[in-house]
Amino acid sequence: MSLLTLQSENKDHTFIKKLVDRTAMENPKHDDLRALHTMLKKCPEVWEESQSLVEFTIDSCINKFYDKSPAFREIARLKIEQLKADLGWQDACLLERLLISNVTLAYLRWIIIGSGFDTKLSASHTIDTGNYWAKQLNIANRHYLKSIEALTKFRQLALAYPAIKRDLTSEVLM
């Protein structure tokens, strides 16, 4: 259930929108943030089914990098969806889905930085520029590999201790 759905179902939820609006700025008041936190704990349906932060970040990366090409934006979105499906999104518990989302975000960043690396180094460039892009590509590659490793370790743990999926997921939500 989205925030908009909640608002249309119950006029009391207009205060939620006002609270979200008051905190959607660079330096919101501490009291507003505390009130938002309290409200979100009392109404988990507002955030549980909404787009996760990782999904929002993936969408932002795609929109920013492929800003001039709607076709490439859609191709990237489809590739991310396929990668999630290949990694078992449909049958995954909450914690496993977070790890899968992390893998897809790391993959996307690795592809974007690799593209920048290819573009910058195909033209005339300084040694510093080459070193910068090589370092960024190595960092993105390490992050991608670490995210795959974390997902693999979780799955190995879940095979050895099947109840861990349920236990860890409930602990994350608390």
C-alpha positions in Angstrom: 0.0 0.0 0.0 1.6 3.3 -1.0 1.5 6.6 0.8 -1.0 8.0 -1.8 -3.3 5.0 -1.3 -3.2 5.6 2.5 -4.0 9.2 2.0 -7.0 8.5 -0.2 -8.4 5.9 2.2 -8.1 7.9 5.4 -8.0 11.7 5.9 -5.9 11.2 9.0 -3.0 10.2 6.8 -2.8 13.7 5.3 -0.6 14.5 8.3 1.8 11.8 7.1 2.2 13.6 3.7 2.8 16.9 5.5 5.4 15.2 7.7 7.1 13.6 4.7 7.1 17.0 3.0 8.7 18.7 6.1 11.5 16.2 6.2 12.2 16.0 2.4 14.9 18.7 2.5 18.6 19.0 3.1 18.4 19.9 6.9 15.0 19.0 8.3 14.2 19.7 11.9 15.2 17.0 14.4 11.7 16.9 15.9 10.2 16.3 12.4 12.6 13.5 11.7 11.8 11.9 15.1 8.1 12.2 14.4 8.6 10.7 11.0 10.5 7.8 12.5 7.8 7.2 15.1 5.1 7.3 12.5 6.8 4.9 10.2 7.2 2.4 13.0 3.5 2.7 13.8 2.5 2.4 10.1 4.9 -0.1 8.5 2.6 -0.5 5.5 3.8 2.9 4.4 7.3 1.8 3.8 7.3 -2.0 3.7 5.7 -2.3 0.3 7.2 0.9 -1.2 10.2 0.9 -3.4 13.4 0.2 -1.4 16.2 2.6 -1.2 18.4 0.3 -3.3 15.7 0.1 -6.0 15.4 3.9 -5.9 19.2 4.3 -6.3 19.2 1.8 -9.2 16.5 3.8 -11.0 18.4 7.1 -10.3 21.6 5.6 -11.7 19.8 4.4 -14.9 18.1 7.8 -15.4 21.3 9.8 -14.8 23.6 7.7 -17.0 21.1 7.1 -19.8 19.5 10.5 -19.7 19.7 11.0 -23.4 18.5 7.6 -24.5 15.1 6.3 -23.5 15.8 3.0 -25.3 19.0 2.4 -23.3 17.2 3.3 -20.1 14.6 0.6 -20.8 17.3 -1.9 -21.9 19.2 -1.3 -18.6 16.0 -1.7 -16.5 15.2 -5.0 -18.3 18.7 -6.2 -17.7 18.5 -5.4 -14.0 15.1 -7.1 -13.8 16.5 -10.2 -15.6 19.6 -10.2 -13.3 17.3 -10.1 -10.3 15.2 -13.0 -11.7 18.3 -15.0 -12.4 19.5 -14.5 -8.9 16.2 -15.9 -7.5 14.4 -12.7 -6.4 10.9 -14.3 -6.6 11.7 -17.0 -4.0 14.0 -15.0 -1.8 13.3 -13.8 1.8 13.6 -10.2 2.7 17.3 -10.3 3.7 18.2 -12.3 0.6 16.3 -9.7 -1.6 18.4 -6.9 0.0 21.6 -8.8 -1.0 20.2 -9.4 -4.5 19.4 -5.7 -4.8 23.0 -4.9 -3.7 24.4 -7.2 -6.4 22.3 -5.6 -9.1 23.3 -2.1 -7.9 27.0 -3.1 -7.9 26.6 -4.6 -11.3 25.0 -1.4 -12.7 27.7 0.8 -11.2 30.4 -1.5 -12.6 28.9 -1.2 -16.1 28.5 2.6 -15.8 32.1 3.1 -14.6 33.4 0.6 -17.2 31.6 2.6 -19.9 33.2 5.8 -18.6 36.6 4.1 -18.5 36.3 3.1 -22.1 35.0 6.5 -23.2 37.7 8.5 -21.4 40.6 6.3 -22.3 39.7 5.9 -25.9 40.5 9.6 -26.4 43.7 11.5 -25.6 44.1 11.6 -21.8 46.6 12.3 -19.0 48.2 9.6 -16.9 46.3 11.0 -13.9 43.0 10.6 -15.8 43.9 7.0 -16.8 44.9 6.2 -13.2 41.7 7.7 -11.8 39.4 5.7 -14.1 41.4 2.5 -13.6 41.1 3.0 -9.8 37.3 3.7 -10.1 36.9 0.6 -12.2 38.8 -1.6 -9.8 36.7 -0.3 -6.9 33.5 -1.0 -8.7 34.7 -4.5 -9.7 35.7 -5.2 -6.0 32.3 -4.0 -4.8 30.5 -6.2 -7.4 32.5 -9.2 -6.4 32.0 -8.6 -2.7 28.2 -8.2 -3.1 28.2 -11.6 -5.0 30.3 -13.1 -2.2 27.9 -11.8 0.5 24.9 -13.3 -1.3 26.7 -16.6 -1.8 27.7 -16.8 1.9 24.1 -16.1 3.0 22.8 -18.9 0.7 25.5 -21.3 2.0 24.4 -20.5 5.5 20.7 -20.9 4.6 21.5 -24.3 3.2 23.3 -25.4 6.3 20.7 -23.8 8.7 17.3 -23.5 6.8 15.6 -21.6 9.7 18.2 -18.8 9.4 16.2 -17.2 6.6 13.2 -16.8 8.8 15.2 -15.8 11.9 17.5 -13.3 10.2 14.7 -11.7 8.3 12.6 -11.2 11.5 15.7 -9.8 13.2 16.3 -7.3 10.4 12.7 -6.1 10.6 12.8 -5.5 14.4 
